Amino acid sequence: MKTKRQTETNPLFRSLILLPLALFSIAAIISCSNTENGTKGMPDAPPPPPPPPVEAVTDSVYVNVDEMPVFKGGDEGLLKYIADNTSYPRDAKEKNIQGKVVVRFVVEKDGTVSDVAVIKSAEPSLDAAAVKVVESLPKFETPAKIKGLPVKVHYMVPISFTLK
């Protein structure tokens, strides 16, 4: 039976292969050893940035919150205020115009109302009357909250204009 004769590798070739491995090992050992200032390993990374202040996080206007704002008398009190303080526009009455206006606004962290806008329009004079009554809303008793902190929140309310 014939056997294969192993070829001998040139000692110089073997040295060339082992040389990069040895250099890499030495570099790793040096980087893990003591540095000039006496600390071990890599220099310390810069500290992580501090978390944003609570005010910055709560300056956004939210849609979903843990606790919705509360108007004096609750939702019934809000609808009663709107019904009692809405005046039907004269020109809409004369033209027998009826409809529903959906108004969106922001309840601020202090309970005040801002950024009133019509989301669903019925007719310009009805829209103006709806915006006027929402802008006149008194402060909500308690603002919206997330994790116990007051935040701004979008609030929508439908206002129906019907003639009897």
C-alpha positions in Angstrom: 0.0 0.0 0.0 1.2 3.4 -0.9 1.2 6.1 1.7 1.2 9.8 1.1 4.3 11.5 2.1 3.6 14.5 4.2 5.1 17.6 2.9 7.2 19.6 5.3 6.3 23.2 5.7 9.1 25.7 5.4 10.0 27.0 8.9 10.1 30.6 7.5 6.5 30.1 6.2 5.4 28.8 9.6 7.0 31.9 11.2 5.1 34.2 8.9 1.8 32.7 9.9 2.5 32.9 13.6 3.9 36.4 13.6 0.5 38.3 13.1 -1.1 36.0 15.8 1.7 36.8 18.2 1.5 40.6 17.5 -2.3 40.5 18.0 -1.8 38.7 21.4 0.8 41.2 22.5 -1.4 44.2 21.5 -4.3 42.7 23.5 -2.2 42.2 26.6 -0.9 45.8 26.4 -4.3 47.3 26.0 -5.5 45.4 29.1 -2.5 46.3 31.3 -2.2 49.3 33.5 -2.3 52.7 31.7 -0.1 55.7 32.6 -2.7 57.1 35.1 -2.9 53.8 37.0 -6.3 52.6 35.8 -6.9 49.2 34.2 -8.4 48.6 30.8 -9.9 51.0 28.4 -10.3 54.7 29.4 -13.7 55.4 31.0 -16.5 56.2 28.6 -18.2 59.6 29.1 -21.1 59.4 31.5 -24.6 59.0 29.9 -26.5 62.2 29.3 -28.9 63.1 32.1 -32.6 62.3 31.6 -34.7 65.1 30.2 -36.3 67.3 32.8 -39.9 66.4 33.6 -41.1 69.7 32.2 -39.7 68.9 28.8 -41.5 65.5 28.7 -44.8 66.9 29.8 -44.8 69.9 27.3 -46.2 67.6 24.6 -49.9 67.6 23.9 -51.2 64.1 24.6 -54.3 62.2 23.4 -54.0 59.2 25.7 -53.4 60.0 29.4 -53.7 58.1 32.7 -56.3 60.6 34.0 -58.5 62.9 31.8 -59.1 66.5 32.9 -62.2 67.0 35.1 -64.6 69.9 34.5 -66.7 71.2 37.4 -69.6 68.8 37.4 -67.9 66.2 35.2 -68.9 65.6 31.6 -72.5 66.5 32.4 -71.3 69.8 33.8 -69.3 70.5 30.7 -72.3 69.7 28.4 -74.6 71.8 30.5 -72.2 74.8 30.4 -72.0 74.5 26.6 -75.8 74.2 26.3 -76.5 77.1 28.6 -73.9 79.4 27.0 -74.3 78.7 23.3 -76.2 81.2 21.3 -77.8 80.1 18.1 -76.6 82.4 15.3 -79.4 84.6 14.0 -78.7 84.1 10.3 -78.6 80.3 10.8 -82.0 80.5 12.5 -83.5 82.6 9.7 -82.2 80.2 7.1 -83.3 77.1 9.2 -79.7 75.8 9.3 -79.0 72.9 11.7 -76.0 70.7 12.3 -73.3 69.3 14.5 -69.9 70.9 15.0 -67.0 68.9 16.5 -64.5 71.2 18.3 -61.1 70.1 19.5 -59.1 72.1 22.1 -56.2 71.7 24.4 -56.7 71.5 28.2 -53.5 73.0 29.5 -51.6 71.8 32.6 -53.3 74.5 34.7 -56.8 73.5 33.4 -57.2 76.4 31.0 -58.5 76.0 27.4 -56.4 76.8 24.4 -55.9 76.0 20.7 -59.6 75.7 19.9 -60.2 74.3 16.4 -63.2 73.0 14.4 -62.7 69.4 13.4 -66.1 68.8 11.8 -67.8 71.8 10.3 -71.5 72.3 9.9 -71.8 75.9 8.6 -69.5 78.9 9.2 -71.8 80.7 11.6 -72.5 77.6 13.6 -68.7 76.9 13.7 -68.0 80.4 15.0 -70.7 80.0 17.7 -69.2 76.6 18.8 -65.6 78.1 18.9 -66.9 81.1 20.9 -68.5 79.0 23.6 -65.5 76.6 23.9 -63.1 79.6 24.2 -65.3 80.9 27.1 -65.0 77.7 29.1 -63.8 78.2 32.7 -60.8 76.3 33.9 -61.1 72.6 34.4 -61.0 71.6 38.1 -58.1 69.2 37.5 -55.8 68.8 34.5 -54.9 65.6 32.7 -52.2 63.5 34.3 -49.6 60.9 33.3 -47.9 59.2 36.2 -49.4 61.8 38.5 -47.9 64.7 36.6 -50.1 67.3 35.0 -49.9 67.3 31.2 -51.6 69.0 28.2 -54.3 66.9 26.5 -56.4 67.2 23.4 -60.1 67.2 24.2 -63.0 67.0 21.7 -66.6 67.9 22.2 -69.6 67.7 19.7 -72.0 70.7 19.8 -75.3 70.1 18.1 -77.4 73.0 16.8 -81.0 72.1 16.4 -84.1 74.2 15.9 -87.3 73.3 17.7 
